[in-house]
């Protein structure tokens, strides 16, 4: 997997509330990877972890995001050689905007603009292949990638609880 | 040199579409087309599924209005279950209505505040870097906060009636699988008056825009057309959940009225054109040239005899008066109509929350099993038709969906052409602001061009301009 720390201010607060947003359309094959990951995490009932599953990021998520210290955006990604890719994300000003076009960075920006808090943000992108067909179910590679990403996230959450960067727990 | 301009995709709409504008050597607009570039394929996807599952599955058609598909499919399966259309138990009927009003409310709020308001508040040709929802939030933070909280209220209504915010399971063949407990009711009631106040404020913004920009509104994508919607069976009032079909011509004369929607296929025909995946419905007796019609909030304001909630009815009267007592054909008046419906939905939600039938325990009705069912509902974007055949093993063997945006296909295409001729013709240099006029016309219909696969890196925003030799001469774009 790839870990790409962004150019974000480091924070050191403790006892963090973590939000996992898994988004995508499960009716479009591997586009359902984000919800599938969130669906795998939710039943575990992990302490300090809120799980949100949705079709797409929208402006509405700003309120929920602002109520947390760390947010992990889980989404499918095309053309990703690795099983998954973890990237830091900060606020961004979108040049255009639509209900289908809220990026993680824009969602963070909205959280700050509307509700006064910008948590630390991470994108957990999971590699998928089949996006064009209408239909449920993951491709075999996406399914394998989902297992690896889920295993990684479960292992990483304790570190995130203590530190928004959680980088101390990571290995390449 | 003649040119072909492509807007691909149209932004701030639900899903993906593309506009092409062909211009001659004198920069006059020759032709325009709104292409729908995604193939939905859902009708086939549903075939072979159990009837109960279809009601849940069809929600995956759309991330914005899944509840409309959920309820429309449920209405069709009610008929398969042997009920006369609309013959639910009082609790079943009112729980579904509550769900539907929550859906229409939150969908309209999303459209008005997040997609349309940047054009209305800043102007169509204002700086595009600011002409977006973030710009609105920066300049009008209270409006932005209200929009989020109104959406949250609507989604909470959906969650408590459908079971989940998305992909709910509340509606089942013949009724509903839950009622509303008192504590949940009281929690919603504690917010409803605030929602009504905010809805009135939103209505004032939309009405004010149309009244203050009358010359623009009257000339912008304004053309006579037929209008179609459900109306209440007993008196022709606005009814978003159930009723009979009414179609009026441009002069307000009925084409058909109080038609049982199970006979929709006798009066509507779906035309196919080679350049779009989306069909072009028209009224059979009038033919494709004159039989096309518009649906949606403005069409509903035109077809409804009145509205049975007082604040929305007063607003309906004001719109009628503004329109000289006749039908309103202005594309931009859709925003005003949409906010009237926002007020109506909160009034309905408030009244329903006070109704003890929501705590009833008689949730499901049954009749003699049938092999075919049709459901029709007024979704946020307009009339929505679901038609199924189900075999003796409860498997769906046939599915036909006519979604609101399909009904509006011809109307949107005409609006694009009207606006392109008025704002682009004769212009040697086409600016972003001019092209945005075209998008504003499409956006006013709140089209849902089918939900997008949106994996990271899959959201191109691109405008391309071609010369007569099909050579790309300009491009502006980014990857979201």
Interface residues (C-beta under 8 A of the other chain):
Chain A: X24 X25 X26 X27 X28 X30 X31 X53 X54 X55 X56 X58 X59 X60 X62 X63 X75 X76 X77 X78 X79 X93 X94 X95 X96 X97 X98 X99 X100 X101 X103 X106 X109 X110 X113 X114 X115 X123 X125 X128 X131 X132 X134 X135
Chain B: X11 X12 X13 X14 X15 X40 X41 X42 X45 X57 X60 X61 X63 X64 X66 X110 X114 X115 X118 X128 X129 X132 X133 X134 X137 X138 X141 X144 X145 X147 X148 X149 X151 X152 X155 X165 X166 X451 X452 X453 X454 X455 X456 X457 X458 X459 X461 X478 X480
